[in-house]
Amino acid sequence: MEKTIYIRMRNRVQVKPEESLLLKDIAQIIASEDIYEQLAALQVLKVTPKDHIHIVDVMKVIEFITGIYRDHEVQAVGPPQTIIEVIYKKKGMSIPFFILVWFLLFFGAALTIMNFHEDVSMQTVHERLYYIMTGKEVEKPLLFQIPYSIGIGVGMVLFFNHVFKKRLNEEPSPLEVEMFNYQQSLDQYVILHENKESVKHIDDD
């Protein structure tokens, strides 16, 4: 046990440009007390200004560690790679651009809802329901239309589980789940295409 080093690679690490990455930054470490501090402080990677995404493979990390601690055994658990994402300073969004995007999203969503209601003849449904319940025929059954309109807004808030930046409960919303699945697929793509050790081409001679 004393001669064994255990490492668990992190899934993703976000760093600033030109930052030096230590072993403790990209992996969790279990080792004996006499070498832990030195091991954790080992510099694994120096981020260059041109980097955006970098993949650190666990095999390279094991090779790096065993080159220094030759009498120790290194065992890896967990993910085989760490994705290093370089975060550059974002430019502030201009107010006119924000207003333009807000209007596009607002009217786009409104047109989508109206087109859907037109396709399913929601107006006719409301008129029919009003006639069944009251026996009167009206062109604008506000008794149904007003609560229905409020219900759409409340339903969207409950569906996305957010009121502005405040979360209603701890359960992730369907949008967050889809974003998580998208990020997982994106990470797998990056690992496959950015990590040179993932794919090996053997020429036919």
C-alpha positions in Angstrom: 0.0 0.0 0.0 2.8 2.4 0.9 4.4 1.9 -2.5 1.2 2.4 -4.5 -0.1 5.7 -5.9 -3.7 5.9 -6.8 -5.0 8.6 -9.2 -8.4 9.4 -10.5 -8.5 11.7 -13.5 -11.1 14.6 -13.4 -13.6 14.7 -16.2 -13.1 18.4 -17.1 -10.9 21.2 -15.8 -11.4 24.9 -16.7 -8.2 27.0 -16.7 -7.1 30.5 -17.7 -4.7 31.0 -20.6 -1.0 30.4 -19.9 -1.8 28.7 -16.6 0.4 25.9 -15.3 -1.5 22.7 -14.3 -0.3 20.7 -11.4 -1.1 17.0 -10.9 -3.6 17.8 -8.1 -5.5 20.1 -10.6 -6.2 17.3 -13.1 -6.5 14.3 -10.7 -7.4 13.1 -7.3 -4.5 11.5 -5.6 -4.0 8.9 -2.8 -0.4 8.3 -1.8 1.7 8.0 1.3 2.2 11.2 3.3 6.0 11.5 2.6 5.5 11.9 -1.1 1.9 13.3 -1.4 2.8 17.0 -1.3 5.6 16.7 -3.8 3.4 14.5 -6.0 0.5 16.9 -5.9 2.8 19.8 -6.9 4.2 18.2 -10.0 3.6 20.4 -13.1 1.9 18.3 -15.8 1.0 20.8 -18.4 1.6 24.5 -19.4 -1.3 26.0 -21.2 -0.2 28.0 -24.3 -2.1 31.1 -25.6 -3.2 29.1 -28.7 -4.8 26.3 -26.7 -8.6 26.0 -26.5 -9.1 22.3 -25.7 -6.4 20.0 -24.5 -6.7 16.3 -23.6 -4.5 14.8 -20.9 -4.4 11.0 -21.2 -4.0 8.9 -18.1 -1.3 6.8 -19.7 0.9 9.9 -20.2 0.3 10.8 -16.5 1.3 7.3 -15.3 4.4 7.5 -17.5 5.2 10.9 -16.1 4.8 9.8 -12.5 6.7 6.5 -12.8 9.6 8.4 -14.4 10.0 10.3 -11.2 8.9 7.7 -8.6 10.4 4.5 -10.1 9.9 2.4 -7.0 6.2 3.1 -6.8 3.3 1.5 -8.6 0.7 3.8 -10.1 -2.9 2.6 -10.4 -5.6 4.6 -12.2 -9.3 4.5 -11.5 -12.1 6.5 -13.1 -12.1 8.3 -16.5 -9.0 7.7 -18.7 -8.7 11.3 -19.9 -9.1 14.8 -18.6 -10.5 17.6 -20.8 -8.6 20.8 -20.3 -10.8 23.7 -21.4 -9.2 27.1 -21.7 -11.5 29.9 -20.6 -10.8 33.3 -22.3 -12.2 36.5 -21.0 -15.6 37.1 -22.5 -16.6 40.4 -24.0 -19.5 42.2 -22.4 -22.8 42.0 -24.3 -24.0 45.3 -25.7 -27.5 46.4 -24.6 -28.8 46.8 -28.2 -27.7 43.3 -29.1 -29.4 41.9 -25.9 -32.7 43.7 -26.7 -32.6 42.4 -30.3 -32.1 38.8 -29.2 -34.8 39.2 -26.6 -37.3 40.5 -29.2 -36.4 37.7 -31.6 -36.9 35.0 -28.9 -40.1 36.6 -27.6 -41.8 37.0 -30.9 -40.5 33.7 -32.2 -41.9 31.8 -29.2 -45.2 33.7 -29.5 -45.5 32.9 -33.2 -44.7 29.2 -32.5 -47.5 29.0 -29.8 -50.0 30.8 -32.0 -49.2 28.6 -35.0 -49.6 25.5 -32.9 -53.0 26.6 -31.6 -54.1 27.4 -35.1 -53.0 23.9 -36.3 -55.0 22.1 -33.5 -58.0 24.6 -33.8 -57.7 25.6 -30.1 -60.2 28.5 -30.6 -62.8 26.0 -31.8 -62.1 23.7 -28.9 -62.6 26.5 -26.4 -65.8 27.6 -28.0 -67.1 24.0 -28.0 -66.2 23.5 -24.3 -67.9 26.7 -23.4 -71.0 25.7 -25.2 -71.1 22.3 -23.5 -70.7 23.8 -20.0 -73.0 26.9 -20.4 -75.2 26.1 -23.4 -74.3 29.5 -25.0 -72.3 30.1 -28.2 -69.7 32.9 -28.0 -66.8 33.9 -30.3 -64.5 34.7 -27.4 -64.8 32.3 -24.5 -62.7 34.3 -22.1 -63.7 32.0 -19.2 -61.4 29.4 -20.8 -58.9 31.5 -22.7 -57.7 33.7 -19.8 -56.9 30.8 -17.4 -55.4 28.8 -20.3 -53.1 31.6 -21.2 -52.0 32.0 -17.6 -51.5 28.2 -17.4 -49.1 28.3 -20.3 -46.8 30.7 -18.6 -47.0 28.9 -15.2 -46.4 25.6 -17.0 -43.3 26.9 -18.8 -41.9 28.1 -15.4 -42.5 24.7 -13.8 -41.2 22.9 -16.8 -37.8 24.8 -16.9 -37.7 24.9 -13.1 -36.5 28.4 -13.0 -37.8 31.9 -12.2 -35.1 34.1 -13.7 -31.9 32.7 -11.9 -33.7 31.2 -9.0 -34.3 27.4 -9.1 -37.7 26.2 -7.8 -36.4 22.9 -6.5 -33.3 20.7 -6.7 -34.6 18.5 -9.5 -32.9 19.2 -12.8 -35.1 20.6 -15.5 -35.6 18.7 -18.9 -33.5 21.4 -20.5 -30.6 20.9 -18.1 -30.8 17.1 -18.7 -30.6 17.7 -22.4 -27.7 20.1 -22.0 -25.9 17.5 -19.9 -26.4 14.9 -22.5 -25.2 17.3 -25.2 -22.1 18.1 -23.2 -21.4 14.4 -22.7 -21.6 13.7 -26.4 -19.4 16.7 -27.1 -16.8 15.5 -24.6 -16.7 12.1 -26.2 -16.3 13.7 -29.7 -13.5 15.9 -28.4 -11.7 13.0 -26.7 -11.9 10.9 -29.8 -10.7 13.6 -32.2 -8.3 15.6 -30.1 -6.6 12.8 -28.3 -4.0 11.4 -30.6 -3.7 8.2 -28.7 -7.5 7.3 -29.1 -7.2 6.5 -32.8 -4.3 4.8 -34.6 -4.1 4.4 -38.3 -2.0 1.5 -39.6 -1.1 1.9 -43.3 -1.5 -1.2 -45.4 1.9 -2.1 -46.9 
